[in-house]
Structure formats: C-alpha cells, structure tokens
C-alpha cells in the first residue's frame, strides 16, 4: 500500500531506529517496500539495506533528483518520505491507514506531529504552539502523499536548494493534514 523512501548518505547508525519503527507497518501490510535514495554512502548503509530487505538506489545527483528517482521506482500507490534518524511512534500505522482510507488520493498530504525528546517538554509545547499559529510543516515530520498527487506536483525538484521543504511549500499548509502520531528524532549521526 505504501513505499517508504529514505534519503541516505552515510546513514547506517541513524537508519536503525527508523527501520525498527517501520517493522510493525510491514507486519500489518501497510509498508510494502523501503527504498534508500543513496547519495554514495561510504559506511555500512548498503549492509543495513541488505540485512533489512530494503532496496538501495544509488545516485550522484542532487537530493531532489535522488528522491524523485526513488519515487519513480516505488511500486506502491502511496509514498512516505522519512529522513534517517526519524522514528514514527506506534500509533502511526492506524493514523496513516485512516488518512489513506479517507483521502482516496485526493490532493492532500499528511505529516506526523513533531515530538521533541522526553528531556525537553518545552520544545514539544513550542512545536505545538507553532503548529497552532500555522507554521509550515518540516521535512523531519515525514511526508505521506499519494503517488498521483506527488506526480501532479512534479515531485521533488532536482534544482531546489532544499527539495523537501520546497515540495511541502508547493503542497501548501491547507492541503497538509497533521496526524496525531508523532515523528521523533531518535538518533543523530555524529
């Protein structure tokens, strides 16, 4: 039902919590494949892909081009773009499934609620306040979008300085639903 696309570049450590959070989605039949849009990793990212059954699409081009190429290779009718190191909290499966069910590929997309670390509740409060004031979603919240809507928008732009942010802006705040499940930063590469 959905293809998960993760842009990677020397991301072996940060992929572990991201992929672990996706296992339940695969077991539930929601996640049909995971694609790494790899920018030439020199670490063990390819081994992580092999062990976990993910596909690696290597490319020397810009991030936007790599993401667009991975989206074109994806087999599912829904795309979920996630950054490495972002872990979706357990209710994500039900939230994503309901969104897909009620949206039916219309011109809407969804992001997950931002979640700061447990040690900084003020950051969570600030993030919620910014959302209430109409702040534009950020790429670290993930992006769930139908392939048809993604294609209609022209996908990620290869020449954009920040292709993920550019795509979110082109979708527009009013066409982006905010799901109750949180996307949290689980691990940062050092």
C-alpha positions, 0 to 999 in steps of 0.5 A: 500500500505504501513505499517508504523512501529514505534519503541516505548518505552515510546513514547506517547508525541513524537508519536503525531506529527508523527501520525498527519503527517501520517493522510493525507497518510491514507486519500489518501490510501497510509498508510494502517496500523501503527504498534508500535514495543513496547519495554514495554512502561510504559506511555500512548503509548498503549492509543495513539495506541488505540485512533489512530487505530494503532496496538501495538506489544509488545516485550522484545527483542532487537530493531532489533528483535522488528522491524523485528517482526513488519515487519513480521506482516505488511500486506502491500507490502511496509514498512516505518520505522519512529522513534517517534518524526519524522514528514514527511512534506506534500509533502511526500505522492506524493514523496513516491507514485512516488518512489513506482510507479517507483521502482516496488520493485526493490532493492532500498530504499528511505529516506526523506531529513533531515530538521533541525528546522526553528531556525537553517538554518545552520544545514539544509545547513550542512545536505545538504552539507553532503548529497552532499559529500555522507554521509550515510543516518540516521535512523531519515530520515525514511526508505521506502523499499519494503517488498521483498527487506527488506526480501532479506536483512534479515531485521533488525538484532536482534544482531546489536548494532544499527539495523537501521543504520546497515540495511541502511549500508547493503542497501548501499548509491547507492541503497538509493534514497533521496526524496525531502520531508523532515523528521523533528524532531518535538518533543523530549521526555524529 
